[in-house]
Amino acid sequence: MNHSKYALLKLEKWLTEKQKIKLKEVKKAFPKLAKMHRHKESFRTIFEDAKDWRDGVLQILDWLQDAQKTFQDIRGCFKRVVLSLKYDSVVQSKIHKP
């Protein structure tokens, strides 16, 4: 996973050869991450290829239907992170209250 951040975040069409190789390695080692990366790329494509806002909305609805299956497993993780952040901010505000 070292040095794979840019390979995962950058548009795939803009990757250097070295980053393409790194992305291929990451996808092979982490199939779920490969699916998530595919969803990220397809989400960006919606904004590039949509003919108008109506077409974009329909494409996003299709994307949401497909992506829901992939991201379903990590919803609980995100929820715990958000709750943790809210809890931390409440505690911090009580500690630093004048």
N, C-alpha and C positions, 0 to 999 in steps of 0.2 A: 504493500500500500504506500510505501515511501514515494514521494514525489508524484503521486497520481492525482492530486487535487485539480491541477489545470487540465489534465486529460479528461477528467469527469465533468468539469464545469464549462470548459470552452466549447463553442460550437464544433461539432465533429468535423465539419468541412474546413475549419480553420486550424486544425491540429497540425503540428509538425510531424515528420516521420517518427521521431523519437516518442512523441506523445501518443501517436497512433499505436505504436508497439506497446506502450505502457497501458493504454486503454484496453487493448486486446488481452493482455495478461490479467488485468483486473477483472474483466468480464469473465474470463475463463475460471479464475479462482473464486469469484463471488457471483453466482448466477442471479441471485436476487438483485444485487446492485446493477447487474447488466440490464435487467428488466426496468429498473428505476431510471437508468440512463436512457434507455430507449423511450420511455415516457417523457423524459425531459426534452429530448430531441423532437419528439412528435408534437409536444406542446408548443415549442418555439415555431415549428413549421406551420402551425395553425395561423399564427400572426403574420407569417410571411406569405402564405398561399391563399388566405381567405379572400374571396372576391369582394365581399362587403360584410357589414356587421352581422347581417342575418346568417350568412354562410358561416361566419366565424362562431356564432352562438351554437349553431347546429354541430359544428366540428368539436367545439368544447364539450358539448353534452355527450357526444360519442366518446371523446377522450376520457371524460369523467367515468363513464360506464366501464370502459376498459381498464383504466388506471385504478379504479376502486379495488379490484381483485388483488392487484400488486401491493397497494399501500395499506390494505386492511390489516395486515400483521403489525404494522408499525404505529397504528393509531394510538394504542395504549401507551407506547413509549412517548409519543409527542404529548399526550395528555398528562403523563407524569411529569414531564419537563415543564410544561406550562404551570401546572399546579405547584411545582417546586419553586418556580420563579415568583409566582404570586405570594407564596408563603414567605419566601426570603424577603420580598419587598415589604410585606406587612411587619415582619420581625425587625427589619432594619429601620422602618419608620418609627416603631415603638422604642427602639434603642436610642435613636438620635432625636427623640422628641424633647423640645426644651422644657 
